[in-house]
Amino acid sequence: MGRGKTCPGNASGMEKKRISDEFEVRESHLRNTERADRIARLKREIRDGSYEPDIRDIARLLTSAMDPTL
């Protein structure tokens, strides 16, 4: 290959990387949106007095008390 030219295989790899990066950004945004929706729903239930914790909620609270990054 001459100077300034790209290898077709390299261009394909770069395109795959770009698509992969875009997918990861979208997935991350979706997870954040879903998490925000769950939190808003829980807050609404707590304010309304209709919240009833289940075993998963209790386990999550206990886990987060041990590791505040969760």
N, C-alpha and C positions, 0 to 999 in steps of 0.2 A: 504494500500500500504506500502511496506517495504521501507527502506531507499535506496536512489539512484534510485528508480524507479519512473517513471512519470505516472501520470494518463492519460489514452488514450484521455479523453476529453480535458485535458490541452494541450496535444501535438497538437491536432486538432486546438485548439484555437490559439496556437502559430503559426501554419502553416497559418491559416487564416490571422493573424496579419502581418506575413512576406509578404504574397501575396498582402495584402492591401497596405503595405508600398511600395513595389516595383511598384505597380500600380500608387500610388501617385507620386512617383519619375518620372516615365515615363510620366505621364500627365503633370507634372510641366515642364519637359524638352520640351515636345511638345508645350506647351503654350509659353515658352520662345523662341523656334525656330520659331514658327509662328509670334510672336511679332517682332523678329529680321528681319524676311523676310518682314513684312509689313513696318518696318522702312526703310529697304534698298530700297524697291520699292518707297516709298515716297521721299527719298533722291534723287533717280535716276530721278524721275519725276520733282522734283524741279530743279535739275541741268539742265535737258533737256528743261525746260520751259514749260512742258506739264501738270504741276500740276494745278488742279482747285479744290479748297476746296468746300466741300458741307456742309450742315448744321450740320452734325455730326462732321466734322472736327472743325468747328467753336465752337460748343458746347464743344467739348473736350478741345480745347485751353482755352476757358473761365473757364471751370471747373478746369483745371490744374493750371491756374493763381491764382485761389482762394485757392487751396490745392496742394502744390508742390509735395505731395507724390503720386499723380495720374499720 
